[in-house]
Amino acid sequence: MSTIRVVLADDERMVRTALRVILDAEPDMEVVGEAATGAEAVSVVRELRPDVVLMDVRMPQIDGIRATEQILGTLSEPPRIVVVTTFENDSYVYDALRAGAAGFLLKRAEAEDLVQAVRLVARSDSLLFPSAVRALAAEYGRPRPAAAPPWAARLTEREAEVLRLMAKGLTNAEIAGRMGVGPATTKTHVASVLAKTGARDRTQAVIAAYESGFISPG
């Protein structure tokens, strides 16, 4: 198993230290860098090219949202970014997801939840906390457009079903089992959904589905 390289971005040293202790104790993870500000996070990520970034949503200079945008907008192969927050129902969190973050994690999360989240986003196989993402979309999502998005008409029936199952947080293996197809076929469907929605990853595809009205977050 390859090692998941992680960068920690948080303005509180104690938080970074606690996260480092938890992650470095895992045989398949290594914290390769830290940052205390959003601007520093962008610089550190560009230099070290980690697989995953744990990004505090509120930091000095530039916040986690802007830092996420800069990282994803300037690197050809950007890392997966998980925003870390104190409050689950926070417009900042949804803005970060809309900006391209792969998911979010509460600062009070248990150690095993943190480790699982890092592994999950590293392999891009599912959606972190799908019910919470749905709630955030219902609370802070943009008003639904009057017309369906152009990409909706380009989805096949199978692809549309895959997108709905992605929104429920199902993994590729679970989607394959639910639809009665093979893993390779499911992977192909997921890739096609991402391409047609113009999404970087599953989280962005699901947010696009919610904000376009293709799926109701309510």
C-alpha positions in Angstrom: 0.0 0.0 0.0 1.4 3.4 -1.0 1.8 6.0 1.7 -0.8 8.9 1.8 1.2 12.1 2.1 -0.7 14.8 4.1 -0.3 18.5 4.7 -1.9 20.1 7.7 -3.2 23.7 7.4 -4.5 25.3 10.6 -3.6 28.5 12.5 -3.6 26.6 15.9 -0.3 24.8 16.6 -2.0 22.5 19.1 -4.6 21.4 16.4 -1.8 20.6 13.9 0.2 18.7 16.6 -2.8 16.6 17.5 -3.6 15.8 13.9 0.0 14.9 13.2 0.2 12.5 16.1 -3.0 10.7 14.9 -2.0 10.5 11.3 1.7 9.7 11.7 0.7 6.7 13.9 -0.9 5.1 10.8 1.3 2.8 8.7 0.0 4.2 5.4 0.1 7.9 6.2 2.8 10.5 6.6 2.4 14.2 7.5 4.9 15.9 5.2 4.2 19.5 6.0 2.3 22.1 8.0 1.0 25.6 7.4 -0.4 28.2 9.8 -2.1 30.5 7.2 -4.0 30.1 4.0 -1.2 31.7 2.0 1.4 29.5 3.6 -0.8 26.5 2.8 -0.8 27.3 -0.9 3.0 27.7 -0.9 3.6 24.4 1.1 1.2 22.4 -1.1 2.8 23.7 -4.3 6.3 22.7 -3.0 5.5 19.3 -1.4 2.6 18.1 -3.7 0.8 16.0 -1.0 -2.0 13.6 -1.7 -4.4 15.1 0.9 -4.7 18.5 2.6 -6.5 19.0 5.9 -7.5 22.7 5.6 -8.9 24.8 8.4 -11.7 26.8 6.9 -10.9 30.0 8.8 -7.3 31.2 8.8 -5.4 34.5 8.7 -4.3 36.3 5.4 -6.5 34.2 3.2 -9.1 31.7 4.5 -9.4 28.0 3.6 -11.9 28.7 0.8 -9.5 31.0 -1.1 -6.6 28.7 -0.4 -8.6 25.8 -1.8 -9.4 27.8 -4.9 -5.8 28.8 -5.5 -4.5 25.3 -5.0 -7.0 23.6 -7.3 -6.8 26.4 -9.8 -3.0 26.3 -10.3 -1.8 22.7 -10.0 -2.3 20.3 -12.8 -2.6 17.4 -10.4 -3.9 19.0 -7.2 -4.3 17.1 -3.9 -7.6 16.2 -2.4 -8.7 18.9 0.1 -10.7 18.2 3.2 -11.8 21.4 5.1 -11.7 21.1 8.9 -14.3 23.1 10.8 -15.8 23.6 14.2 -19.4 23.8 13.1 -21.1 21.4 10.7 -23.8 23.8 9.6 -21.6 26.6 8.3 -21.9 28.5 5.1 -18.1 28.6 5.0 -18.1 24.9 4.7 -20.5 24.8 1.8 -18.5 27.6 0.1 -15.4 25.5 0.5 -17.1 22.5 -1.0 -18.3 24.6 -3.9 -14.8 25.9 -4.3 -13.6 22.3 -4.9 -13.0 20.7 -1.5 -13.6 17.0 -1.5 -15.3 17.0 1.9 -15.2 18.4 5.4 -14.4 17.1 8.8 -15.4 18.4 12.3 -12.5 19.3 14.6 -14.2 17.3 17.3 -14.2 14.1 15.2 -12.8 10.9 16.7 -9.4 9.8 15.6 -10.8 6.8 13.7 -13.1 9.1 11.8 -10.2 11.4 10.8 -8.1 8.4 9.6 -11.1 7.0 7.7 -11.8 10.3 6.0 -8.2 10.7 4.8 -8.2 7.2 3.3 -11.6 7.8 1.7 -10.8 11.0 -0.1 -7.3 9.7 -1.0 -8.9 6.9 -3.0 -11.8 9.1 -4.3 -14.3 6.2 -3.8 -17.2 7.9 -2.0 -18.7 11.1 -0.6 -17.8 12.2 2.9 -20.9 12.6 5.1 -23.5 12.6 2.3 -26.4 13.6 4.6 -24.5 16.6 5.9 -23.6 17.7 2.3 -27.3 17.4 1.4 -28.2 19.5 4.4 -25.7 22.2 3.5 -26.9 22.3 0.0 -30.5 22.7 1.2 -29.5 25.5 3.5 -26.9 27.4 1.5 -27.3 26.2 -2.1 -28.0 28.6 -4.9 -31.6 29.1 -6.1 -32.5 26.4 -8.6 -32.5 27.5 -12.2 -35.8 27.4 -14.1 -34.4 25.1 -16.8 -32.5 21.8 -16.4 -28.7 22.1 -16.9 -27.5 21.2 -20.4 -25.5 18.2 -19.0 -28.6 16.5 -17.6 -29.8 15.7 -21.1 -26.5 14.2 -22.0 -26.6 11.7 -19.1 -27.8 8.2 -20.0 -30.4 6.6 -17.8 -27.6 4.5 -16.1 -25.4 7.5 -15.6 -28.3 9.5 -14.0 -28.9 6.6 -11.6 -25.2 6.5 -10.8 -25.2 10.2 -9.9 -28.2 9.7 -7.6 -26.4 6.8 -5.9 -23.2 8.9 -5.6 -25.3 11.6 -3.8 -26.3 8.9 -1.3 -22.6 8.3 -0.6 -22.4 4.8 -2.1 -19.0 3.5 -3.1 -18.3 2.1 -6.5 -18.6 -1.4 -5.2 -22.0 -0.6 -3.6 -23.2 1.1 -6.8 -22.2 -1.9 -8.8 -24.1 -4.2 -6.4 -27.2 -2.0 -6.4 -27.2 -1.8 -10.2 -26.2 -5.3 -11.0 -23.1 -4.4 -13.0 -19.4 -5.0 -12.7 -16.9 -2.7 -10.9 -15.3 -1.7 -14.2 -18.6 -0.7 -15.7 -19.4 1.3 -12.6 -16.0 3.1 -12.8 -16.7 3.9 -16.4 -20.2 5.4 -15.5 -18.7 7.5 -12.7 -16.0 8.8 -15.0 -18.6 9.7 -17.6 -20.8 11.5 -15.0 -17.8 13.6 -13.9 -16.9 14.4 -17.5 -20.5 15.4 -18.5 -21.1 17.5 -15.4 -17.7 19.1 -15.7 -16.9 18.1 -12.1 -13.5 17.6 -10.7 -14.7 14.8 -8.4 -17.7 13.1 -6.9 -18.4 15.9 -4.4 -18.4 18.5 -7.1 -20.8 16.4 -9.3 -23.2 16.0 -6.4 -23.2 19.7 -5.6 -23.8 20.4 -9.3 -26.7 18.0 -9.1 -28.2 19.7 -6.1 -27.8 23.2 -7.3 -29.2 22.5 -10.8 -32.3 20.9 -9.3 -31.4 17.5 -10.9 -31.5 16.1 -7.4 -33.5 17.7 -4.6 -31.4 18.2 -1.4 -34.6 18.6 0.7 
